[in-house]
Amino acid sequence: MFDRQLTVFDLAINEKIKKIGITDELKELSSQYLIDSHYKKITLGRTLTLHEIETSLMRFKRFPEYINRVYEILSKYYDEIKEFENKTDFQTIAIAKRDNCIRIYQPRHQYSIWCISMIDDEFYKYAKVK
């Protein structure tokens, strides 16, 4: 019935995320662009390759502006790994800007995103107050 039960620790993490305000900032940015709603629309009930997702989202003229603004928000809450810097391990928590995407590093997990909707909810708990 339930994927997993909430614990007291989950509630504390959710309160921390609310207090920091990262999700509110990203939600506001998402509402200014059609990119996240388009991502949800094209992936609903389908399995797409990352290339197909990237190609579809990059059709938007404002995509470069959008991805840069997403990166600006994330860089307030996470450490940055500069291009060509290779200091990652299994415990790294950081972000890196690539050509058309943002690379997310979290413990034992690395992936690229092209829109806010692709961020793993677990990643928010690693946000820090700056």
BELNOR-V730554 format. One record per residue. N is the residue number from 1. PHI is phi in radians with two decimals (NA if undefined). NEAR is the number of other ideal C-beta (glycine too) atoms within 10 Angstrom. Layout:
BEGIN
[[N/PHI/NEAR] [N/PHI/NEAR]]
END
This chain:
BEGIN
[[1/NA/2] [2/-1.81/5] [3/-1.15/4] [4/-2.82/6] [5/-1.48/6] [6/-1.32/9] [7/-2.09/9] [8/-1.04/7] [9/-1.14/9] [10/-1.08/12] [11/-1.10/10] [12/-1.13/11] [13/-1.15/16] [14/-1.08/14] [15/-1.15/10] [16/-1.09/14] [17/-1.09/18] [18/-1.08/11] [19/-1.13/9] [20/-1.15/17] [21/1.63/15] [22/-1.09/21] [23/-1.17/16] [24/-1.14/11] [25/-1.08/18] [26/-1.19/20] [27/-1.12/11] [28/-1.11/11] [29/-1.09/17] [30/-1.04/18] [31/-1.26/10] [32/-1.48/11] [33/-2.21/19] [34/-1.58/14] [35/-1.15/24] [36/-1.19/20] [37/-1.18/13] [38/-1.15/16] [39/-1.02/21] [40/-1.10/11] [41/-1.15/11] [42/-1.32/13] [43/-1.71/15] [44/-1.04/7] [45/1.27/4] [46/-2.23/8] [47/-1.98/6] [48/-2.00/13] [49/-1.33/8] [50/-1.08/13] [51/-1.11/8] [52/-1.12/13] [53/-1.12/19] [54/-1.02/16] [55/-1.05/13] [56/-1.15/17] [57/-1.27/22] [58/-1.30/15] [59/-1.19/9] [60/-1.29/14] [61/-1.06/8] [62/-1.57/12] [63/-1.02/17] [64/-1.02/12] [65/-1.12/12] [66/-1.05/22] [67/-1.15/24] [68/-1.17/11] [69/-1.22/16] [70/-1.06/26] [71/-1.10/17] [72/-1.03/12] [73/-1.15/16] [74/-1.09/23] [75/-1.18/15] [76/-1.31/14] [77/-2.01/20] [78/-2.36/21] [79/-1.17/13] [80/-1.93/12] [81/-1.89/17] [82/-1.29/8] [83/-0.97/8] [84/1.23/6] [85/-1.51/10] [86/-2.21/5] [87/-2.05/9] [88/-1.64/14] [89/-2.44/8] [90/-1.29/10] [91/-1.97/9] [92/-1.15/15] [93/-2.17/16] [94/-2.93/19] [95/-2.29/20] [96/-2.52/21] [97/-1.58/19] [98/-1.98/11] [99/-0.85/8] [100/-2.09/14] [101/-2.61/22] [102/-2.10/22] [103/-1.63/15] [104/-1.86/21] [105/-2.08/22] [106/-2.45/19] [107/-0.87/12] [108/1.04/8] [109/-2.75/12] [110/-2.38/14] [111/-2.83/15] [112/-1.88/15] [113/-2.23/22] [114/-2.06/22] [115/-2.76/22] [116/-1.05/22] [117/-1.08/15] [118/-1.51/18] [119/-1.27/18] [120/-1.18/11] [121/-0.99/8] [122/-1.06/11] [123/-1.11/20] [124/-1.08/17] [125/-1.18/15] [126/-1.57/17] [127/-1.09/19] [128/-2.17/12] [129/-1.46/10] [130/-1.97/8]]
END
